[in-house]
């Protein structure tokens, strides 16, 4: 491999999924998000009807929950990317209409089974410092109870909040808990008409450990993102919680690993994939230069690698 191809390979690796601009060790506690902190977070907007979260998986696909989109046409859905403030981030954000909506065929609202949906964007989105995809977890990466993860969204702070959804994207650190502990909790909530086993093989539970922010109305469809190595992975999709915003109430997420085959039927069908199901949008010259500058500034090791590759190839 000559130095040019090596440099190209390094650039492609740095443009891969699951890279937060604040790194994997600086996201902790509940707080208002900063620009580029959750570059994979999108807002799924049905004007006048519904607001949900979602996860950018590639330059053309978004993952969200089925209950957000069930009964709606693609023509009524707009995906907002690169935003942390709903009232406007004109320089960083972009809004793209949905081309197609795919609801998981086994979705049932009565028990939240198969609560997943995919949105195909009308046109590919250009990746920027503020818009990059989240990784799909490969089989070799597992996430077990006790793992620290992160949730984010524009949802209400508490149940029946008169203020409505938040204008600013907020995030909180959560910890994965066992299915048994989660089911025991919901078994105690008979006064909320919770019956039967709501925690099944296709769900994952997580509980806020700081008491600052929990998933609530408006957060549905957003990602449960967990770090492994130097990347972040989408492990779950926010589905439901009883008495959202109350201390100690675990949120229930649809398991992404459980439905990976279905997701990859669509997301992996396009060319240009990186890793587990990710694809890169062909870069224009300007986008290439911007991405190169961004990576060189944030990653000194890349500078050394490029220098070494150039020296070895000369």
N, C-alpha and C positions, 0 to 999 in steps of 0.2 A: 504494500500500500504506500503510495507516495504522499508527500506532506499535504498536498491539496485535499486528497480524499480523507486523510486523517483529520484535518481541520473541519471538513464538512461533517464527518461523523461526530466529532465533538459538539459541533453546533446543533446537530439534530438531537443529540442526547440532552442538551441543555434546553431545548425547546419542547421537551417531553412533558408528560402530564404530572400533576400533583406537586407543583412547586409554588409555595407561598412566598411572597416577597419579604416576609418577616422571619422565614425559616421555621423549622419544626420545633425548635426549643423555646421560642418566644411567645407562642400562643398559649395563654393561660388565664384562667379567671373569666368573669363575665364583663363585657365591655362593648363600647361602640367600635365597630370595625374601622380600620384604616384602609386607605387606598391600596389595592392589590393584596390585602391580607387573605381574602377568600376569592381569588380570581375565577374560580369555577362556579361560584354562586350566581344563580340567575333568578329573576322574578318572572313567574308565569302569570300573565295578566289577561283576564277576560273582562274588558271594560264594562263596568256597571254590574258585573255578576260575581266574579270570583277572583281571589288573589292567592297564589301559592308560591312556594319556593321550588327550585329545581337545580339540577347539576349538569354542567356542560361536560359531555363525554368526548366530544370530538368537534370538528369545525361545522358539523351539520346535525348533530344529535344531542338532545337534552333528555335527562331522566327525571321523572317526577312521579307523583302518586296517581293512581287511577281515579280515586274519588274526586280529585281536582278537575278532571277533564271528562268524566263519564257524562254522557248526554250532550256534550258540546261539539260543535264542528270546528275543524282546523281554522276556518275562515274567521272565527271569533277570538282566536288566541294570538297574543303578541308576547314574545320573549324579550326581556330586557337584560342585557349583559353589560358587565363592567360597572355596575352601579352600586354605590353604598348608601346613597341618599335618594329616595324616591322623588323628592321635589326637584332633583336635577343634578347631573354631573355631565354637562354637555360635552366636555372635552374627552372624557373617558368612556362614556357609555354608548351603547348602540341598541336599537330596537329592531327586531327582525320578526316578521309574521311567521306563523306556522304553516308549513306546507302539508303536513300529514300528522295525524294523531293515531297512535297504536296503543290500545288498551290491552293489558294482558288477558288472554282468553279465559283464564280461570279466576278472574276477579269477581268477588261477591261482596257487596256492600254490607250485608248482614253480619259477616264475621271478619271482614277486612282481608280475606284471603286473596293473594295475588294482587295486592294493592300497588301495582306498578303501571306506569305508562311511559311511552317514548314520544318525543316530539321531533319530527324532522323539520329543520329550518328551511325557509323558502330559498335562502341562499347561504353559502358558507360564510362564517364569520372569520375575520382576520384576528389571529392571536396577537395580543399586546401585553404590556406589563400588567394590565388590569383584567385581561381576558385570556385565561388558559384553562385547559380541561383538568379534571380530576381523574386519577388512575382507577381503572377497574382492577380489583384484586386478583392476581394469578393464583392458581391452586397451591403454589408453594408458600404463600403468605397467609397466615391464619391469625385471627383475632379472638381472644378468649376473655372470659370474665375477669375483671380487674384492670383490663386495658383502658388507658386514658384516651379519649377521643374528643371530638369537637362538633358542636352543632351551631348553626347560624340561621338567621332569618329576620324578617320584618314583622313578625307576628305580635299579637297583643302580649302585654306583660303578665296579665292574669285573666282568669275566666270572666267573661262578660265585662271586659274593660271598656268603659264609656269612651275612652280616647281612641279606640279602634287600633288599626295596625300602626306600627312604628314607622316614622319617616326615615330613620337611620337603621342600617343593618347592624344587628347585634349578635355577639357570639358568646358561647359558654362552654366550659370544659365539663365533660360528663365521663362517667365510668361505666363500662359494660358490666351488667349483672347477669346472674344465671337465670335461665328460663323458669326454674322452680321458684326462685325468690320472687320473680316478677308475677308468676301465676298466683302465688300465695297472696300477694298484695291485692290483685284484682278479685280474688275469691272473697276478700273481706269487704268488697264494695258492693254488696248486694243491694244497698239502698239506691244505687245508680243503675239498677237493672243489668248488671254485668253477670251473665250466666255462662256456664260451660267453660271449656278451655279456650281462652282467647289467645294464649301464648302457644304457638305451634312451631313446627320445624322451620317454617318460612318467616319467622319473626326474630328480632333481636331487641333486647331491652337495655336501656341506659338511663342512669340517674344523675342529675346535676349534683356536683360535690361542693359547690360554693354557695348555693342558695341565692344566686343572682338572677339566673335566667333559665327558663324551661321552654320546651316547645309548646306553642299555643296556637290559637286560631290565626291563620296567615302563614304559619311555619310549615304546614303540611306540604309534603313533596320535596322538602329540602334535604340535603345530605347529612348523614352521620359519617363524618370524615375521621379516619384514624391514621396515625403515622406509623410507618415501618421503614427503617433505614432513613434515607434522605428524602422520601416521598410520602405524599398523602394519598389515601385510597378511600373510595366511596364504599362503605361497608353496609350502610342501610339507608332507607328512604323514610322520612318522617311520616308516620301513619296516624296514630292517635294517642291520646293520653286522657285520663280522667282527672277532672279539676285541674286543668292546666294552670301553671303558674304557682301552684302550691308546693311548699317545701317537701322534698322527699318523694314526690310522685314520679314514678318511672315513666319515661316515654317509650312507646312501642314503635319499632321501625321494621319495615319489610326488608328481609335479608337479601342483599345483592348477591352474595356468593350462591345462595340457594337458586336464584333465577338467572345465573350467569349464562347458561346455554341460550335461553330465550333472548337475553339482551344482545349477545354476540351474533345472533342470527341477523340482526339489523346493523349494529354498530360496526361489526367486523367485516361487513360486506363490501365496504369501500376500500379503495386502494390507499397506499401510503400509511399503513399502520405502524405504530411504534409500541413495542411491549405488548401488553394485554389489551388489544382492541382499540388502541389509540391511533388516530390519523392526524397528519399534519396538512394544513392548508398550504399550497404552493406559495412561497413568499415572493412578493414584488421586491424590486431592488430597494425601495425605501423601507419596506417592512424588514428586509434582511439587515440593512444597515442599522435600523433602530434596535432590532433584536440583538445584533452583535454588540452594540454599545452598551445595552442594558446588561448583557451577560458578562462583558469584560469588567464593568464597574462592580458588579455584585460578586464575582467569582474570580479571585486572583489566581486560583489554581488553573483556571482555563487559560489565563495569560501565559503562565509558565508552560502549559501543555502545548499551546500554539507555538510559542517560541522554540521549544524543544523539537517539535515536529518540523518546523521550518529549518532549523539547524541541521537535523538529521537528513532532511531531504535535499540539502544543498550540495 
